[in-house]
Amino acid sequence: MIKIWFLMVLMSHPNVPAITYKGFGGFFEEQECENNRILVENMMADYEIKRGNTVYIESYCMEMEAFANQFKEKQNKIKGTSLGV
């Protein structure tokens, strides 16, 4: 098992009963997750503002465990992106 930090973004919209959540991959270091947390919050806020929506956003870095073989397939697919492993 490998310890990773999973970035979870929670969004709440006015007059919508449910909380929307999005996951942004995993990071091997807590600090890397925390550094990306603000970038992702700003990216999500900009996207919602462009759509004309008001949104409340909170994000969290959650410690999780994952199997090593889960990363071997994913690493090849997302090389060149700045989010996640």
N, C-alpha and C positions, 0 to 999 in steps of 0.2 A: 504494500500500500504506500502511496505517495501523498503527502500533505499538500494541498493546494488551497488557494484563496479564491473563492468564487465571488464575482462582483454582481450583486443583485440591485436592480433599480426599481423602486416602487413609485408609481405615479397615481395621483388622484385628480380627477377632473370635476368641476362643479356640475351638479345635476346628474351625475353618473354614480349609481350605487356601488359599483365594483372598483376595487383597486387594481390597476394594471401593473403587471410586473414583467421585467425583461432581464434575462441573464446575459452577462457579457463574458463568457468563457472563464478560464481559470488562470491563475498566476502562481508561480512557484514561490514568490516572496510577498510577504504582507505589504512591504513598502511599495512594491511595484503596483499592487492592486490599489492601494491608497492614492498613489500618484495618478492612476487612470480614472479613479472615482470622480474627481472634479471635471476632468475632460469629458467623461460620458454624461455627467449631469448637465454640463453646458451644451453638449451636442443635442441631447434630448430636449432641453428647454428651447434651443434655437429652432429645432424642427417643429415643435408644437406652436411656437409663436408664429412661424411662417404659415402654419395651417390656420391661424386665427384662434387658437385655443388657449385658455388659461389652465395652467397645470401646476400642481404642487409636487415636487420631486424630492425624494430621499434615496440615498444609495448606501449600501453596506457591503463590506468585505467580510465574507463568512468563511471560516476555516472548515475545510471538508477533507475527506480522504477519497482517493481514487486509485484504481488499479493502473499499473504502469502501462499495460497494453492499450488502454484507452487513449493514450497520447500519441502513440506511434502513428496511427492512421490520421489523426487530426493535424499533426504538425506539418505534414506535407500539403494539406489542403489550405492552410491559412498562413503559409510563409509569405512574408511581404506585408502582412497587416500588423498593426501596432497593438491590437487587443487580443489577449488570451494566449494560451500556449498551443 
